[in-house]
Amino acid sequence: MNFPIIRLYWNYDNVIKHKARYQFGIQTHKDEKPIHVYFVLASDNLVKIGYSRDVPKRMISIKIAHPTVKLLGTVITKTEVQVHKIFEEFRIPKTEWFRYDDSMLEFIAVQNQIKQI
């Protein structure tokens, strides 16, 4: 009986990316473009902090479950986890929802100014 020869080709860069993703919470995509971390305000004064490469499309899907949400702003970054850690004190446990705080708007403004320089 002949079995096919299976060859494993290890790409060092891919191994490092996957290791970083799991160890440090870094999100990477095939094209390595930065993702948009969005801040969405709901009527109950809670903010969803999530990520998407297509924010308008994501807003449509969020509005199905939460019709009154409003987009506060977006930040371009490589990781949503970092942003979650910054606002950890406002987090609703085990969710992407946070109690609204004015520091969120300040964060969005500062991050967008830095990216434009």
N, C-alpha and C positions, 0 to 999 in steps of 0.2 A: 504494500500500500504506500503510495507516494503522497506526502503531505506538502502543501505549498510552503515555501520559505517565507516567513514573515520577517520583514526588516523594520526595525524601529528607527526612525530618524528623529533625533532629539535636536530641537532648535533651542540653543541656550537662551536667546532673548525671550522666547515664549515661556520657558521654564521660570525665568526670573519674574516676568510679568504676572504669571499665575501665582507664584509664591508671594509676591508683594500684595496681590489682590486679597489673598486669604489672611496673611499675617498683619497687614497694615490697613486693610479696608480700602485699598486703592481700586477704583473702578476704571477699567480700561476697555476700549472697544477696538475692533479690528482696524479701523482707520485712525485710531489714536487722537481723534478730535476731542477737544474739551467738551464736557457736558454742561448743560445749563441747570443750575440748582435754582428752583423756583420757590417763591414764598406766596402762598395763597391764603387769604383771609376769609374765614367763614363767618356767618352771621352770629355765631355764639362766641365771637372774639377768640377763636382758636386759629392757629396758623399751621398749615401743612407745609413742611419743608421736604421737597422731593426733587427728583432729577429727571431730565428728559433731553433728548437731542432735538425734539420738535415740541416746543412749549405750547404753541397754539393747538396742536392736535391733542396734547395731554390735557389742556384746559377743557376741551370738549368732553373728554371722557370723565373728568372730575365733576363737571357740571351735571352729569347724568345723576350722580349720587347726591351732590350738593349744589342745587341750582342757584343759590345766592352767593357763591364764592366770588371773590375779586382778586385779581393778580396784583400783589404788592410790588413785585419786581423779580429780577433774575440776576444771578451771578454766574460768571463763567469760571469753572474750576474743574479739576480732575477728580475730586472726591466729594461726595455728599456727606460722608462720615465726619469729615472735619467740621463742616457747618453744624451738624447735629451736636458735636461735642462743644462747640462754642456756646450754643443755647441750651445745654443740658439742664440747667436749673429751671427752665420753663417747660421741659418735656413732660408730656403725658406718657407714663411708663409703657414701654413696649409698643409704641406707635411712632408715626412720623408727624404727629400733631403736637403743637406747643402752645402754651398760653401766650397771647400777644404781648409784646413789649416794644416800646419805642426804639430800643437799641437795634431791633431788626431792620427798621428803615434806615437807621444810621449806618449799619453794616452794609446794606445794599448800596447806599450812596457812596460810601468810602471805597468799596471794592470796585465799583464801576468807574470811579475817578482814577484809581490805580491802573486799571486795564487800558484806559485811554491814553495814558502818558507814554 
